[in-house]
């Protein structure tokens, strides 16, 4: 697993966001000291991890000193966060992973960035994203093993959190780009319902699919980061045991043995902790909607990139060029029909949640594979993005190659706070049963 680096285990960058928040509130540490340790970690490791698209240490420290000098705005006041480089930041460039936009400043904050600033957080820098958040890898490596992929497209965010460069980061998910990188890198990840986190100012947002998410190093980090994002109080873990459905899904045979064991062991431990755990099947219609997702994703992606397609037709990577060609063969009628089918599937998914608080399922098919261009299938995450259901990645296991193996908890759409409260209960139960985590499986 990741080494804490040259400054040792007591360096402030090793703190979770929630623990750092406690120390900041008590005056035990300053934001400036915390940010300095994060910057030192980045300096020591960035040549290996390549998690940052933009970083200005002076600007980060200037923000930290300003936070130290003013009244606290909220629980995460003074805590740094990495922002995925598809969100506008008024004082930093936003390149979207697209060469023609390298160094381009847009002069505004996306809604999520504005919320972080309002909460008193330090915008540490911009984390690497793939080109317009597509699933074609760039340069970021997995902190646990630089020969392996960190995932896409929120790869920089997940790697930066996993490598102790920042306690928090945000991301987006179209297929599996919050849950997948979180699972590959072994961090906690929360993917919101479609509008569970404010998507305002997300310049190239596919309105029917793209979803925001958050990453941290413990469940409390996610609860605090969501509260800062929505301007409310952090939810508390559920006081009662949730009703959980063990959902292997029709893709179960794609899961490696270590992933299957992680899910099955989690189900048994949650049952022992007091949860009601019932195994259910996923109706075939949820497998049959894959082609409709491709239509909506492609159509809306090209709509959002209309200006870039017109101005920079030869500047796209292979994936985006192929998608543009695919959409040339579609009609508006195809798009509306696929949207209708997906809407019908969401209604059926709502009904499937009757009697359950959470679904338990794999996050990925297994450990992060060797090779930066080798990407695990997002089959265990993509469905939940399409269904608008909130989900959480729990990094509690370690596979045969020493890489993270993670399980996923999913809640009914538009129940983000309840899902997080129930997931926090489940996480506490699993960690209690596992003892020292991650557990080798």
TADALIN-V506475 format. One record per pair of residues at least 4 apart in sequence whose ideal C-beta (glycine too) atoms are under 8 Angstrom apart, sorted by the first residue. I is the first residue (numbers start at 1). GAP is how many residues later the second one is. D is the distance in whole Angstrom. If there is no record, write none. Layout:
I:GAP:D
I:GAP:D
This chain:
1:143:6
1:185:7
1:397:7
1:401:7
1:437:8
2:141:5
2:142:6
2:160:6
2:161:6
2:162:7
4:4:7
4:5:5
4:7:7
4:9:8
4:10:5
4:160:6
5:6:7
5:8:8
5:36:6
5:39:5
5:40:6
5:159:7
6:34:8
6:38:5
7:4:4
7:6:8
7:30:7
7:33:6
7:34:7
9:5:6
10:4:7
11:26:5
11:29:7
11:30:7
11:153:8
12:8:7
12:17:6
12:21:6
12:22:5
12:24:8
12:25:4
12:26:8
13:21:7
13:24:4
13:25:5
13:27:7
13:28:5
13:151:5
13:152:7
13:153:8
13:154:8
14:150:6
15:4:5
15:5:4
15:8:7
15:19:7
15:152:6
16:4:7
16:151:6
16:200:7
16:201:5
16:202:5
16:204:7
16:205:5
17:4:6
17:59:7
17:62:5
17:150:4
17:151:5
17:199:5
17:200:7
17:203:8
17:204:4
17:207:6
17:208:7
18:4:7
18:198:8
18:200:6
18:202:4
18:203:5
18:205:8
18:206:6
19:4:7
20:4:6
20:9:7
20:14:6
20:59:5
20:147:6
21:4:6
21:54:5
21:55:6
21:56:8
21:58:6
21:203:6
22:4:6
23:5:4
23:6:4
24:4:8
24:5:6
24:6:7
24:7:6
24:10:7
24:53:7
24:54:5
24:55:7
25:47:7
25:50:7
25:52:8
29:4:5
29:5:6
30:4:7
30:34:7
30:38:5
30:48:7
31:4:6
31:33:4
31:34:8
31:36:5
31:37:5
31:46:8
31:47:3
31:48:8
31:49:8
31:91:6
32:4:6
32:29:6
32:32:4
32:33:5
32:36:6
33:4:7
34:4:7
34:30:7
34:44:7
34:45:7
34:46:7
35:4:6
35:25:5
35:26:6
35:28:8
35:29:4
35:45:5
35:87:6
35:89:7
36:4:6
36:25:7
36:28:8
37:4:7
38:4:7
38:22:8
38:42:6
38:86:6
38:126:8
38:127:6
38:128:6
38:129:8
39:4:6
39:18:5
39:21:7
39:22:8
40:4:6
41:4:6
41:122:7
41:123:5
41:124:5
42:4:5
42:9:8
42:10:7
42:13:7
42:118:8
42:123:5
45:4:5
45:98:8
45:118:6
45:120:7
46:4:7
46:5:7
46:6:6
46:9:8
46:119:8
48:93:6
48:98:5
49:91:7
49:92:6
49:94:6
49:97:7
49:110:5
49:111:7
49:114:5
49:116:7
50:78:7
50:89:5
50:90:5
50:91:6
50:106:8
50:109:8
51:31:8
51:76:6
51:77:6
51:89:6
51:104:8
51:105:4
51:106:8
51:108:4
51:109:4
51:112:7
51:114:6
52:30:8
52:73:5
52:74:7
52:75:6
52:76:7
52:104:7
52:108:7
52:113:8
53:32:4
53:42:6
53:44:7
53:72:8
53:73:5
53:74:6
53:75:5
53:76:7
53:103:7
54:31:7
54:38:5
54:39:6
54:41:8
54:71:6
54:72:4
55:5:7
55:69:7
55:70:4
55:71:8
56:4:7
56:36:7
56:69:7
57:4:6
58:4:6
59:4:7
59:32:6
59:33:7
60:4:6
60:20:7
60:62:6
60:63:8
60:64:5
60:65:7
61:4:6
62:4:7
63:4:6
63:59:5
63:60:7
64:4:6
64:14:7
64:16:8
64:58:5
65:4:6
66:4:6
67:10:6
67:11:4
67:53:6
67:55:6
68:10:7
70:50:8
72:5:4
72:6:8
72:48:6
73:4:5
73:45:7
73:46:6
73:47:3
74:45:4
74:46:6
74:153:8
74:154:6
75:149:5
75:152:7
75:153:7
75:159:7
76:43:5
76:44:7
76:45:5
76:92:8
76:148:6
76:149:7
76:152:5
77:42:7
77:43:3
77:44:7
78:42:6
78:43:8
78:44:7
79:42:6
79:43:7
79:88:6
79:89:7
80:41:7
80:42:4
80:43:8
80:44:4
80:86:5
80:87:7
80:88:7
81:35:6
81:40:5
81:41:7
81:42:7
81:43:6
81:85:6
81:86:8
81:87:4
81:88:6
81:89:7
81:144:8
82:42:5
82:43:6
82:44:7
82:45:4
82:74:7
82:75:6
82:78:5
82:79:7
82:83:7
82:84:4
82:86:7
82:87:4
82:88:7
83:4:5
83:6:6
83:29:8
83:30:6
83:33:8
83:40:6
83:41:8
83:42:7
83:43:6
83:44:7
83:86:7
83:87:6
84:42:7
84:43:5
84:45:5
84:49:8
84:70:6
84:72:7
84:73:5
84:85:7
84:86:6
84:87:5
84:88:6
85:9:6
85:10:6
85:11:7
85:12:7
85:41:4
85:42:6
85:43:7
85:44:5
85:71:7
86:8:7
86:10:5
86:11:7
86:43:5
86:46:7
86:47:6
86:86:7
86:116:7
86:117:7
86:118:7
87:7:7
87:23:4
87:25:6
87:26:6
87:83:7
87:114:7
87:115:7
88:6:5
88:18:5
88:19:8
88:20:5
88:21:6
88:22:5
88:25:7
88:113:6
88:115:6
89:5:6
89:20:6
89:21:8
89:24:5
89:34:6
89:37:7
90:17:6
90:18:6
90:19:5
90:23:8
91:32:8
92:13:7
92:31:7
92:33:7
92:34:6
93:8:8
93:9:8
93:10:5
93:11:6
93:12:5
93:33:7
94:7:7
94:10:7
94:11:7
94:12:6
94:32:7
94:109:8
95:6:5
95:7:5
95:8:7
95:9:6
95:31:8
96:5:5
96:33:7
96:35:7
96:36:5
96:37:8
96:107:7
96:108:7
97:31:7
97:32:5
97:33:5
97:34:4
97:35:7
97:36:7
97:41:6
97:56:8
98:4:8
98:33:5
98:34:6
98:210:7
98:214:8
98:217:7
99:216:6
100:208:8
100:211:8
100:212:5
100:215:5
106:97:8
108:93:7
109:4:4
109:5:4
109:8:7
109:92:7
110:4:7
110:90:7
110:91:4
110:92:6
110:93:8
111:4:6
111:87:4
111:88:7
111:89:3
111:90:5
111:91:8
112:4:7
112:58:6
112:85:6
112:86:6
112:87:8
112:88:8
112:89:8
112:90:8
112:100:6
112:117:6
113:4:7
113:10:7
113:88:8
114:4:6
114:87:8
115:4:6
115:83:7
115:113:6
115:114:5
115:115:7
115:116:7
116:5:4
116:7:6
116:112:6
116:113:7
117:4:7
117:6:7
118:113:7
119:109:4
119:112:8
121:47:8
121:107:6
124:42:5
127:27:8
127:29:3
127:30:4
127:32:8
127:33:5
127:42:6
128:10:6
128:11:7
128:12:5
128:27:6
128:28:3
128:31:8
129:4:6
129:9:8
129:24:5
129:25:7
129:26:7
129:27:6
130:4:5
130:5:7
130:6:6
130:7:6
130:8:5
130:22:5
130:23:4
130:25:7
131:5:7
131:7:8
131:185:7
131:186:5
131:188:8
131:189:6
132:72:5
132:169:8
132:173:7
132:176:8
132:188:7
133:20:4
133:21:8
133:39:6
133:41:6
133:44:6
133:71:8
133:77:8
134:18:8
134:19:6
134:183:7
134:185:5
134:186:5
134:189:8
135:17:5
135:18:7
135:40:7
135:42:7
135:184:6
135:240:6
135:243:8
136:16:7
136:181:5
136:182:7
136:183:4
136:184:8
137:12:6
137:15:5
137:18:7
137:235:5
137:236:5
137:238:6
138:17:7
139:233:8
140:10:5
140:15:4
140:16:5
140:19:5
140:232:8
141:5:4
141:6:8
141:7:7
141:8:8
141:9:6
141:18:7
141:231:6
142:4:7
142:5:8
142:6:4
142:7:6
142:8:5
142:17:7
142:20:8
142:42:6
142:43:6
142:226:5
142:261:8
143:7:7
143:16:5
143:19:5
143:20:4
143:42:6
144:4:7
144:18:7
144:41:7
144:42:7
144:224:8
144:258:7
144:259:6
144:260:7
145:223:7
145:225:8
145:256:8
145:257:8
145:258:7
147:223:5
147:224:7
147:225:8
148:36:8
148:219:8
148:220:4
148:221:6
148:222:5
148:223:7
148:224:8
148:255:7
149:6:8
149:35:6
149:219:5
149:220:6
149:222:7
149:223:5
149:224:8
149:225:6
149:226:6
149:227:8
150:5:4
150:6:8
150:8:6
150:9:5
150:12:8
150:31:6
150:34:5
150:35:5
150:218:7
151:4:5
151:7:6
151:25:8
151:26:7
151:29:4
151:30:4
151:31:8
151:32:7
151:33:4
151:34:7
151:217:7
151:224:7
151:225:7
152:25:6
152:28:7
152:29:7
152:223:6
153:18:8
153:19:7
153:21:8
153:24:4
153:28:8
154:4:6
154:15:8
154:16:8
154:17:3
154:18:6
154:19:7
154:23:5
154:24:6
154:27:5
154:59:7
154:61:7
155:4:6
155:26:5
156:4:6
156:13:8
157:4:7
157:12:4
157:13:6
157:14:5
157:24:7
157:58:6
158:4:6
158:11:7
158:13:7
158:23:3
158:24:5
158:26:7
158:27:4
158:29:6
158:31:7
158:57:6
159:4:6
159:22:7
159:26:6
160:5:4
160:6:5
160:9:6
161:4:7
161:5:6
161:6:7
161:7:7
161:8:5
161:24:7
161:26:5
161:54:5
161:55:6
161:56:6
162:23:4
162:24:6
162:25:5
167:49:6
167:50:6
167:54:7
168:46:7
168:47:7
168:48:5
168:53:6
168:57:5
169:45:8
169:46:5
170:42:7
170:43:7
170:44:5
170:45:7
170:55:8
171:6:6
171:7:5
171:10:7
171:18:8
171:41:7
171:42:5
171:43:7
171:44:6
172:5:6
172:6:7
172:30:7
172:38:6
172:39:7
172:40:6
172:41:7
173:4:5
173:5:4
173:6:7
173:18:5
173:37:7
173:38:5
173:39:8
173:40:6
173:208:7
173:212:5
174:32:6
174:35:5
174:36:5
174:37:8
174:123:6
174:211:6
175:5:8
175:122:8
175:203:4
175:206:7
175:207:4
175:210:6
176:4:4
176:188:8
176:202:3
176:204:8
176:205:3
176:206:6
176:209:7
177:4:6
177:201:8
178:4:6
178:11:5
178:12:7
178:13:4
178:33:8
178:35:3
178:36:8
178:37:7
178:215:8
179:4:6
179:10:6
179:12:6
179:34:8
179:184:5
179:185:8
179:199:8
179:201:8
179:202:4
179:205:8
179:212:6
179:214:5
179:229:6
180:4:6
180:183:7
180:184:6
180:195:8
180:196:7
180:198:6
180:201:6
181:4:6
181:8:7
181:34:8
182:4:8
182:5:5
182:6:7
182:7:3
182:33:6
182:181:7
182:211:4
182:213:7
182:224:7
183:6:7
183:180:4
183:181:5
183:210:5
183:212:7
183:221:6
183:222:8
183:223:4
183:225:8
184:180:7
184:184:4
184:192:7
184:219:8
184:220:7
185:183:8
185:219:7
186:209:4
186:217:8
186:218:3
186:220:7
186:252:7
187:28:5
187:29:7
187:30:6
187:206:8
187:208:6
188:27:7
188:28:5
188:29:6
188:30:6
188:31:6
188:33:6
188:34:6
188:204:7
188:205:6
188:206:7
188:207:6
189:24:6
189:25:7
189:26:5
189:33:8
189:203:7
189:204:4
190:23:6
190:24:5
190:25:8
190:32:5
190:35:8
190:36:7
190:200:7
190:201:8
190:202:5
190:203:8
190:230:7
191:20:6
191:21:8
191:22:4
191:190:8
191:193:7
191:194:7
191:199:6
191:200:5
191:201:8
192:4:3
192:5:4
192:19:6
192:20:5
192:21:6
192:34:8
192:198:6
192:224:6
193:18:7
193:195:5
193:196:7
193:197:5
193:220:5
193:221:5
193:222:8
193:223:5
194:14:8
194:15:8
194:17:6
194:194:4
194:219:7
195:4:7
195:219:8
196:15:8
196:16:8
196:194:6
196:218:7
196:220:4
197:14:8
197:15:4
197:16:7
197:17:8
197:29:7
197:32:5
197:33:7
198:14:8
198:31:7
198:32:8
199:6:5
199:11:7
199:12:8
199:13:6
202:8:7
202:10:8
203:101:8
204:97:8
204:100:4
204:101:6
205:5:5
205:99:7
206:4:5
206:90:8
206:91:6
206:94:4
206:95:6
206:98:6
207:93:6
208:88:5
208:92:6
208:131:6
208:134:8
209:84:8
209:87:6
209:88:6
209:91:7
209:176:6
209:177:7
211:174:6
211:177:8
212:17:8
214:8:6
214:11:4
214:12:6
214:15:7
216:4:8
216:5:3
216:6:5
216:9:6
217:4:6
218:4:8
219:4:7
219:18:8
219:173:8
219:204:7
219:205:5
219:208:5
219:209:8
220:4:6
220:14:8
220:204:8
221:4:6
222:4:6
222:170:7
222:198:7
223:4:7
223:11:4
223:12:6
223:13:8
223:197:6
223:201:7
224:4:6
224:10:5
225:4:6
226:4:6
226:8:7
226:9:8
226:190:7
226:191:8
226:194:7
227:4:8
227:5:5
227:6:6
227:7:4
227:8:8
235:182:5
235:183:8
235:185:5
235:186:5
235:189:8
236:185:7
236:188:8
237:184:6
237:187:4
237:188:5
237:191:6
238:4:6
238:119:8
238:180:8
238:183:4
238:184:5
238:186:7
238:187:4
240:185:8
241:32:7
241:33:4
241:34:5
241:35:7
241:184:7
242:33:6
242:34:8
242:115:4
242:116:5
242:180:4
242:183:6
242:184:7
243:32:7
243:33:5
243:35:8
243:112:6
243:113:5
243:114:5
243:115:8
244:23:7
244:26:6
244:31:5
244:32:7
244:33:5
244:34:7
244:112:7
244:113:7
244:114:5
244:115:7
244:116:5
244:165:8
244:182:7
245:32:8
245:33:6
245:34:7
245:35:5
245:111:5
245:113:7
245:114:5
245:115:7
246:17:7
246:18:8
246:21:5
246:31:6
246:32:7
246:33:4
246:34:7
246:114:5
246:115:8
247:32:8
247:33:6
247:34:8
247:35:6
247:112:5
247:113:7
247:114:5
247:163:8
248:4:4
248:15:7
248:31:7
248:33:8
248:113:7
249:33:5
249:112:6
249:113:8
249:130:8
249:131:7
249:134:8
250:32:6
250:34:7
250:37:5
251:4:7
251:114:8
251:128:5
251:129:7
252:8:7
254:111:5
254:123:6
254:125:6
255:4:4
255:5:5
255:8:8
255:107:5
255:110:5
255:111:7
255:125:8
256:4:7
256:109:6
256:110:3
256:111:7
256:143:8
257:4:6
258:4:6
258:108:6
258:109:7
258:139:7
258:141:4
258:142:6
258:147:5
258:183:5
259:4:7
259:103:5
259:105:7
259:106:6
259:107:5
259:140:8
259:146:6
260:4:6
260:102:8
261:4:6
261:180:5
262:4:6
262:100:8
262:134:8
262:135:4
262:143:5
262:144:7
262:145:6
262:179:6
263:4:7
263:97:6
263:98:7
263:99:6
263:144:6
264:4:7
265:4:6
265:132:8
265:176:7
266:4:6
266:94:6
266:128:8
266:130:7
266:141:5
266:164:6
267:4:6
267:10:5
267:12:8
267:93:6
268:4:6
269:4:6
269:160:7
269:161:6
269:164:4
269:165:7
270:5:4
270:7:6
270:90:7
270:156:6
270:159:6
270:160:7
271:4:6
271:5:8
271:6:4
272:161:7
273:153:8
273:156:3
273:157:8
273:159:7
273:160:7
274:155:7
275:150:8
275:151:7
275:154:7
277:83:7
278:78:8
280:72:8
280:76:8
282:4:5
282:5:8
282:70:8
283:65:7
283:69:8
284:4:6
285:4:7
285:60:6
285:63:7
286:59:6
286:62:8
286:63:7
286:97:6
289:4:6
289:52:6
289:53:6
289:56:5
289:97:7
290:4:7
290:92:8
291:4:7
291:47:8
292:4:6
292:45:8
292:46:4
292:47:8
292:49:5
292:50:5
293:4:6
293:45:8
293:49:7
293:89:7
293:93:5
294:4:6
294:32:8
295:4:6
295:35:6
295:39:6
295:40:6
295:43:4
296:4:6
296:39:7
296:42:5
296:43:6
296:46:7
297:4:6
298:4:6
298:25:5
298:28:5
298:29:5
298:32:7
299:4:7
299:28:6
299:31:6
299:35:8
299:36:4
299:39:8
300:4:6
300:35:8
301:4:6
301:19:8
301:22:6
301:26:8
302:4:7
302:7:7
302:21:7
302:22:6
302:25:4
305:4:5
305:15:7
305:19:8
306:4:6
307:4:6
308:4:5
308:7:8
308:8:8
309:4:6
309:7:8
309:15:6
312:4:7
316:4:4
316:5:5
316:8:7
317:4:7
318:4:6
319:4:6
320:4:6
321:4:7
322:4:6
323:4:6
324:4:7
325:4:8
326:4:7
330:4:5
330:5:7
331:4:7
332:4:6
333:4:6
334:4:6
335:4:6
336:4:6
337:4:7
338:4:6
339:4:6
340:4:7
341:4:7
342:4:7
342:44:6
343:4:7
344:4:7
345:4:6
345:41:7
345:42:7
346:4:7
346:40:8
346:41:5
346:42:6
346:67:7
347:4:7
348:4:7
349:4:7
349:38:5
349:40:7
349:64:7
350:62:6
350:63:7
352:4:8
353:6:8
353:58:8
353:59:4
357:54:7
357:61:7
357:62:8
357:65:5
358:51:5
358:52:7
358:53:6
358:61:7
358:64:5
358:65:7
358:68:7
359:50:7
359:51:4
359:52:8
360:47:6
360:48:8
360:49:6
361:19:6
361:46:7
361:47:5
361:49:6
362:18:4
362:45:7
362:46:6
363:17:6
363:18:7
363:30:5
363:31:8
363:43:4
363:44:6
363:45:4
364:12:5
364:13:8
364:14:8
364:16:6
364:17:7
364:42:7
365:11:5
365:12:6
365:14:7
365:15:7
366:10:7
366:33:7
366:39:7
367:32:4
367:33:8
367:34:6
367:36:4
367:37:7
367:38:6
368:8:7
368:35:5
368:36:8
369:5:4
369:6:8
369:7:6
370:4:7
378:4:5
379:4:8
380:28:7
381:4:7
381:10:7
381:27:7
382:4:7
383:4:6
384:5:5
384:7:5
384:24:8
384:26:5
387:26:6
388:25:4
388:26:7
389:21:5
389:22:6
389:23:6
389:24:5
390:20:7
390:21:5
390:23:7
390:25:7
390:26:5
390:29:5
390:30:8
391:17:6
391:18:6
391:19:4
391:20:7
391:28:8
392:16:7
392:17:5
392:27:7
392:28:7
392:31:4
392:35:8
393:13:5
393:14:8
393:15:6
394:12:6
394:13:5
394:14:7
394:15:7
394:29:8
394:32:8
394:33:6
394:36:7
395:9:5
395:11:5
395:43:7
396:10:7
396:11:7
396:31:8
396:34:6
396:35:7
396:38:6
396:41:5
396:42:6
396:43:7
397:7:7
397:8:4
397:9:7
397:10:8
397:40:8
397:41:5
397:42:5
397:43:8
397:44:5
398:4:6
398:5:7
398:6:6
398:7:6
398:40:4
398:41:7
398:42:5
398:43:7
399:4:5
399:5:7
399:6:4
399:42:7
400:41:8
404:34:7
405:33:8
405:36:6
409:10:7
409:13:8
409:14:5
409:17:6
410:9:8
411:4:5
411:5:7
411:7:7
411:8:3
411:9:8
411:11:7
411:12:7
412:7:7
415:4:5
416:4:6
417:4:6
418:4:6
419:4:6
420:4:6
421:4:7
422:4:6
423:4:6
424:4:6
425:4:6
426:4:6
427:4:6
428:4:6
429:4:6
430:4:6
431:6:6
434:4:8
434:5:5
435:4:8
